[in-house]
Amino acid sequence: MSLDLWEKFENFKFNDYRIIKKGLLRNDQGKLFIYRDNESRLLLKAEGNANVQDFNFKDKTGKVAREEILIEFKHKYLDQKILVFALPINRILTQSNGENIYVDIYLVDEFEFIDSHSSIGAEYLIEFVDGLKIDHIFPHSMKMNEIHEKKYELYGANLEFIQKIINQNNSTRNSIKFEVEGNDVFIIKLDNEDKGVILYRINLDTGKRGKIRKIISYILGCPLIYFGYTFVNKYFAPSYSYLKNISTNESSLLKINFQLPIPLSLNALNVIESHFFQNLLNEFYAKYEEYDLGNIFFTYWIAVNSNSITAAVHYGSLIEKLQAKYMKIQNVSYSKILDKSVFKKMRKQLEGQVEAFELTDEQKEIFLNKIGNMNTYSQKDKMDFFCNDISLLRSDIEKLAWQQRNDAAHGNDISDINQAWKNTIILKELVNKFLLKLLTSSKFYISYLEGSPIIKRI
């Protein structure tokens, strides 16, 4: 099995394997092909000659246990096996050259390749990612030497003839090298594609690799969609590979346009400087759990992928969550205006005045309940305190966008669509400014409010 620097399904031959467990396949005969469709879903295709039983074939109905959808393969000669968890999504019967043919398509949830042969020494872990839309110049090069030759030897005469067919070198600036916990990691962008790989010299655990992918996604302004990974030696021979299906949400994220939230160089807008990238990644990584960045980034990409009205609600909630996290970490509170004991006296006097008015019991109850909420700061006040604490100045248009976010949250009519769209951009940039201010040492962010990217001071 060869995966090269990406999934190379055309090199994979199922006919080298025999079926040990057929799952929901019709039978253990026919031809099998694994591939991804235009939406990046992982699919298995089975086709073969149809018999009488196939015309009356019926799938299982009701609840199907996971072990029932497992298709297990074992190599005919090598100590290799494949596990495929697949559900049928389409079955057809057709004719070809006068023969009846069945063609079944299965949605593959997970695909595992395992080679337990001890001579394969895995040295690298390679993750397959898509959505790497950034078009900046990467700081490091990846050199490729391609040599093809034919060798002719005359035994006994000590003669050797070599015909060079291909002998070329290629070096492209398409990689970023950085360190996490003292370990080397590389991002390699494939030529002329949004696909790429993240290469680890050692096996970092799944949780840490997930954190790294999410941080990279935010820094590079494009959500990286995880397709799977493989352990390989220096000859790209895999000892273990895992591939997964892409969900509808992940597929839709692949359509997001690239927008960088932060400059990665102060010399040029289209260059990544390695120390910029390294510092940002380390700073986000150090505070990942403290600020719950897994959920922050998840909501962030939902907002980016939403319409402008819905997105405003998500950006507003992100800002409020960052405020709450900061308050908890710094042990500060913007909740109560007066001390409880002082407000208790004030409340007693106000309740007495309400009772003195000629009001119905229902009206009195309403006003008395409102008194209980009087000691709480408004969200506008909380935002002012928060920004003062972190020394972040907001412009008038940022203050206005923050005030008007409630229109979207409460379903109020939007009178000016263009202004609402602009407010959403402002709220997104506020999220970026707060994230960078709270978690990094960066002094700049990128604004798209004027249409083209402009570096601005936070």
C-alpha positions in Angstrom: 0.0 0.0 0.0 1.4 3.4 -1.0 0.1 6.7 0.3 3.0 8.9 -0.8 2.5 12.5 0.3 -1.3 12.0 0.0 -3.9 9.3 -0.4 -3.0 7.4 -3.5 -5.9 5.0 -3.9 -5.2 4.2 -7.5 -2.1 2.3 -6.2 -4.1 0.2 -3.9 -5.0 -3.3 -5.0 -7.7 -5.2 -3.1 -7.1 -8.3 -5.1 -3.9 -8.9 -3.1 -6.2 -9.5 -0.1 -8.8 -12.1 0.8 -12.0 -11.2 2.7 -12.1 -12.6 6.3 -15.3 -10.9 7.3 -17.6 -9.5 4.6 -19.7 -7.1 6.7 -22.6 -5.8 4.5 -21.0 -6.8 1.2 -23.2 -9.0 -1.0 -20.5 -11.6 -1.2 -16.7 -12.1 -1.1 -16.4 -12.0 -4.8 -16.2 -9.2 -7.4 -14.0 -6.1 -7.6 -13.5 -3.5 -4.9 -12.3 0.1 -5.2 -11.8 2.8 -2.5 -11.9 6.5 -3.5 -13.2 9.9 -2.4 -15.9 11.7 -4.3 -16.2 15.4 -5.2 -17.3 16.2 -1.6 -14.3 14.3 -0.2 -16.5 11.5 1.2 -14.6 8.2 1.6 -16.4 5.6 -0.5 -16.1 1.9 -1.3 -17.3 0.6 -4.6 -18.1 -3.1 -5.2 -19.1 -4.5 -8.5 -19.5 -8.0 -10.0 -21.7 -10.4 -11.9 -25.2 -10.5 -10.6 -27.0 -13.8 -10.1 -30.6 -14.7 -9.2 -30.1 -14.0 -5.5 -28.8 -10.5 -6.3 -32.2 -9.6 -7.9 -33.9 -10.4 -4.6 -31.2 -9.1 -2.4 -32.4 -7.0 0.6 -30.3 -5.1 3.1 -30.7 -5.4 6.9 -33.2 -3.0 8.4 -33.5 -1.5 11.8 -30.5 -1.1 14.2 -27.2 -2.4 12.9 -24.4 -3.0 15.4 -21.0 -1.5 14.5 -19.3 -4.9 14.3 -21.8 -5.9 11.6 -20.6 -3.2 9.2 -16.9 -4.3 9.6 -15.3 -5.7 6.4 -12.0 -7.4 7.3 -9.2 -8.2 4.8 -6.0 -10.2 5.1 -3.1 -10.1 2.7 -2.6 -13.4 0.8 1.1 -13.6 1.5 2.1 -10.8 3.9 1.3 -10.1 7.6 -1.1 -7.2 6.7 -4.8 -6.7 7.3 -7.3 -4.0 6.5 -10.4 -3.0 8.5 -13.2 -1.1 6.8 -16.3 0.1 8.5 -18.8 0.7 5.7 -22.6 1.2 5.2 -24.3 0.8 1.8 -25.8 4.0 0.4 -26.6 2.9 -3.1 -27.2 -0.4 -4.9 -28.0 -0.8 -8.6 -28.3 -3.6 -11.1 -27.3 -2.9 -14.6 -26.2 -4.7 -17.9 -22.9 -4.6 -19.6 -22.0 -6.6 -22.7 -25.1 -8.7 -22.2 -24.2 -9.6 -18.6 -26.1 -8.5 -15.4 -23.8 -6.5 -13.1 -24.3 -5.2 -9.6 -22.7 -1.9 -8.5 -22.8 -1.1 -4.8 -21.5 2.0 -3.2 -20.7 2.1 0.5 -20.0 5.1 2.8 -16.8 4.3 4.6 -16.7 5.6 8.2 -13.2 4.4 8.9 -10.4 2.6 7.0 -7.4 1.0 8.8 -4.3 -0.6 7.2 -2.1 -2.6 9.5 1.3 -4.1 8.7 2.8 -5.9 11.7 6.0 -7.0 9.8 8.8 -6.0 12.1 11.2 -5.0 9.3 9.2 -1.9 8.6 10.5 0.7 10.9 8.2 3.7 11.2 10.1 6.9 11.6 7.5 9.5 10.7 3.8 10.2 11.3 2.1 12.0 8.4 -1.3 13.6 8.7 -3.4 14.3 5.6 -5.2 17.7 5.6 -7.2 19.7 3.1 -8.2 23.3 3.0 -4.7 24.7 3.1 -5.7 27.7 1.0 -3.1 30.2 2.1 -1.1 31.4 -0.9 1.8 33.0 1.0 5.5 32.1 0.4 6.4 29.4 2.9 9.8 30.0 4.6 11.4 26.5 4.1 12.1 24.4 1.1 11.5 20.8 0.4 14.0 19.2 -2.0 13.1 16.3 -4.2 15.5 14.2 -6.1 14.0 12.0 -8.8 16.3 9.5 -10.4 15.2 6.8 -12.8 17.7 4.6 -14.5 18.2 1.3 -16.4 21.2 -0.8 -15.5 22.8 -3.4 -17.8 25.4 -5.8 -16.4 27.6 -8.4 -18.2 28.4 -11.0 -15.7 32.0 -12.3 -15.8 33.1 -9.3 -17.8 32.9 -6.7 -15.0 31.1 -4.4 -17.3 28.1 -2.2 -16.4 26.1 0.2 -18.6 23.6 2.7 -17.0 21.1 4.6 -19.0 19.8 7.7 -17.3 16.0 8.1 -18.0 15.3 10.8 -15.4 17.8 12.6 -13.2 16.4 15.9 -11.9 16.3 17.9 -8.7 13.5 20.1 -7.6 13.3 22.5 -4.7 10.3 24.5 -3.7 9.4 26.8 -0.9 6.4 25.0 0.3 7.0 24.0 3.9 7.1 25.4 7.5 9.2 23.9 10.2 8.4 24.5 13.8 8.7 22.9 17.2 6.2 21.7 19.8 7.4 20.5 23.1 10.9 20.2 21.7 9.8 18.0 18.7 10.1 18.9 15.1 6.9 19.3 13.1 6.5 20.3 9.4 3.6 21.6 7.3 4.1 20.8 3.7 1.8 22.3 1.1 1.3 20.3 -2.1 2.0 22.2 -5.4 -1.0 24.0 -6.9 -3.5 22.4 -4.5 -5.2 23.1 -1.1 -4.0 19.7 0.1 -1.1 19.3 2.4 0.4 17.2 5.1 1.6 17.7 8.7 4.7 15.6 9.3 5.8 14.6 12.8 9.2 13.1 13.5 7.7 11.3 16.5 4.2 10.0 17.4 2.6 12.9 19.3 -0.7 11.7 20.8 -4.0 12.3 19.0 -5.1 15.1 21.4 -1.9 17.1 21.0 -2.0 16.8 17.2 -5.7 17.9 17.2 -4.7 21.1 19.2 -1.9 21.8 16.7 -4.2 21.4 13.7 -6.7 23.8 15.2 -4.1 26.4 16.1 -2.5 26.2 12.6 -6.0 26.6 11.1 -6.6 29.8 13.0 -3.1 31.3 12.4 -3.2 30.5 8.6 -6.9 31.7 8.3 -8.2 28.4 6.8 -9.8 25.5 8.6 -7.7 22.4 8.0 -9.9 19.3 7.4 -8.3 16.2 8.8 -8.5 13.1 6.5 -6.4 10.7 8.5 -2.7 9.7 9.1 -0.1 7.1 8.4 3.1 5.9 10.0 5.9 5.5 7.3 9.6 4.8 7.1 12.0 6.9 5.0 10.9 5.0 1.9 7.3 5.9 2.5 6.4 2.3 3.3 3.5 2.5 5.8 3.2 0.2 8.8 -0.2 1.7 9.8 -2.7 4.0 8.1 -6.0 5.4 9.3 -8.4 7.3 7.0 -11.8 8.7 7.9 -14.9 10.0 6.2 -15.6 13.7 5.9 -18.7 15.0 7.5 -21.1 17.4 5.8 -19.9 20.2 8.1 -16.3 19.6 7.3 -17.1 19.4 3.5 -18.7 22.9 3.8 -15.7 24.3 5.6 -13.6 23.4 2.6 -15.4 26.1 0.7 -14.5 28.9 3.0 -12.4 31.6 1.5 -9.0 32.2 3.0 -8.6 35.2 5.3 -5.5 35.7 7.4 -6.3 37.1 10.9 -2.8 38.2 11.7 0.3 39.3 9.6 2.9 36.6 9.5 5.5 39.1 8.4 5.9 42.9 8.7 8.0 43.0 5.6 5.4 41.8 3.1 1.8 40.6 3.2 2.5 37.5 1.2 5.4 36.0 3.2 5.4 33.8 6.3 8.4 34.4 8.6 9.1 31.3 10.6 9.7 33.1 14.0 6.3 34.8 13.7 4.6 31.5 13.1 6.6 29.7 15.8 5.8 32.4 18.5 2.1 32.5 17.7 1.8 28.7 17.8 3.7 28.4 21.1 1.6 31.2 22.7 -1.8 29.6 21.6 -0.6 26.1 22.6 0.4 27.3 26.1 -3.0 28.7 26.9 -5.1 26.2 24.9 -6.9 24.6 27.8 -7.0 27.7 29.9 -9.1 29.6 27.3 -10.9 26.5 26.0 -9.6 27.2 22.5 -11.0 23.9 21.2 -14.6 25.2 21.6 -13.6 28.8 20.7 -12.1 27.7 17.3 -15.1 25.4 16.7 -17.6 28.2 17.1 -15.3 30.6 15.2 -15.4 28.5 12.0 -19.1 28.0 12.3 -19.4 31.8 12.4 -17.1 32.3 9.4 -19.2 29.8 7.5 -22.5 31.3 8.4 -24.5 34.1 6.8 -23.7 37.6 8.1 -26.7 37.9 10.4 -26.2 34.5 12.1 -22.5 35.0 12.2 -22.9 38.2 14.3 -24.6 36.1 17.0 -21.7 33.6 17.1 -19.1 36.4 17.2 -20.9 38.1 20.0 -21.1 34.9 22.0 -17.4 34.3 21.4 -16.6 37.8 22.8 -18.7 37.2 25.8 -17.0 33.8 26.4 -13.6 35.3 26.2 -14.7 38.0 28.7 -15.9 35.3 31.1 -12.7 33.2 30.7 -10.6 36.3 31.4 -12.7 37.2 34.5 -12.3 33.7 35.9 -8.6 33.5 35.2 -7.8 37.0 36.6 -10.3 36.6 39.4 -12.2 39.8 38.6 -15.9 40.5 38.4 -18.0 43.0 36.4 -21.3 41.7 37.6 -22.4 43.7 40.7 -22.6 47.5 40.8 -23.0 47.9 44.6 -21.9 45.7 47.5 -24.6 43.2 48.4 -25.1 44.8 51.9 -25.5 48.3 50.4 -27.8 47.1 47.7 -29.9 45.2 50.2 -30.7 48.5 52.0 -31.4 50.3 48.7 -33.7 47.4 47.6 -35.7 47.5 50.8 -36.4 51.2 50.3 -37.4 50.8 46.6 -39.7 48.0 47.4 -41.4 50.1 50.0 -41.9 52.9 47.5 -43.4 50.5 45.0 -45.8 49.2 47.6 -46.9 52.8 48.4 -48.1 53.3 44.8 -51.6 52.4 43.8 -50.7 49.5 41.5 -52.3 46.2 40.8 -50.8 43.1 42.4 -49.5 42.0 39.0 -47.9 45.4 38.3 -46.2 45.4 41.7 -44.8 41.9 41.1 -43.3 43.0 37.8 -41.6 46.1 39.3 -40.4 44.2 42.3 -38.7 41.7 40.1 -37.0 44.4 38.1 -35.5 45.9 41.3 -33.7 42.6 41.8 -31.9 43.0 38.5 -30.9 46.6 39.0 -27.5 45.8 40.6 -26.2 44.1 37.5 -24.0 45.8 34.9 -25.2 45.9 31.3 -23.2 44.1 28.7 -22.1 47.4 27.3 -20.6 48.3 30.7 -19.0 44.9 31.0 -17.3 45.4 27.7 -16.0 48.8 28.7 -14.5 47.4 31.9 -13.0 44.4 30.0 -11.3 46.6 27.4 -9.9 48.9 30.0 -8.5 45.9 31.9 -6.6 44.6 28.9 -5.7 48.0 27.5 -7.5 47.6 24.2 -9.0 50.8 22.7 -12.1 50.4 20.6 -13.1 52.7 17.8 -16.6 54.3 17.6 -17.6 51.9 14.8 -16.6 48.9 17.0 -18.6 50.2 19.9 -21.6 50.7 17.6 -21.3 47.2 16.1 -21.2 45.7 19.6 -24.3 47.6 20.6 -26.2 46.5 17.5 -25.3 42.9 17.8 -28.5 42.4 19.8 -30.6 43.0 16.7 -29.4 39.7 15.3 -29.5 37.9 18.6 -33.1 38.9 19.3 -34.5 38.6 15.7 -35.1 42.3 15.3 -35.7 43.8 11.9 -32.5 44.8 10.1 -33.1 48.1 8.4 -29.7 48.5 6.8 -28.4 45.3 5.3 -25.0 46.8 4.2 -24.4 48.2 7.7 -25.3 44.8 9.3 -22.9 43.0 7.0 -20.2 45.6 7.9 -20.9 45.1 11.6 -20.4 41.4 11.3 -16.9 42.0 9.8 -16.2 44.4 12.7 -17.3 41.8 15.2 -15.1 39.1 13.6 -12.1 41.4 13.8 -13.0 42.2 17.4 -12.8 38.5 18.1 -9.4 38.3 16.4 -8.2 41.3 18.4 -9.3 39.9 21.7 -7.7 36.5 21.0 -4.4 38.0 20.0 -4.4 40.5 22.9 -5.3 37.9 25.5 -3.1 35.0 24.3 -0.2 36.4 22.3 2.4 39.1 22.2 1.4 40.3 18.7 0.8 44.0 18.3 -1.0 43.8 14.9 -3.9 42.2 13.2 -5.3 42.3 9.6 -8.4 44.2 8.8 -10.6 43.5 5.8 -13.1 46.3 6.5 -12.0 48.4 3.6 -12.1 45.5 1.2 -8.4 44.7 0.9 -6.2 43.4 3.7 -4.6 46.2 5.8 -2.2 45.6 8.8 -3.5 47.6 11.8 -2.3 47.9 15.4 -4.4 46.1 18.0 
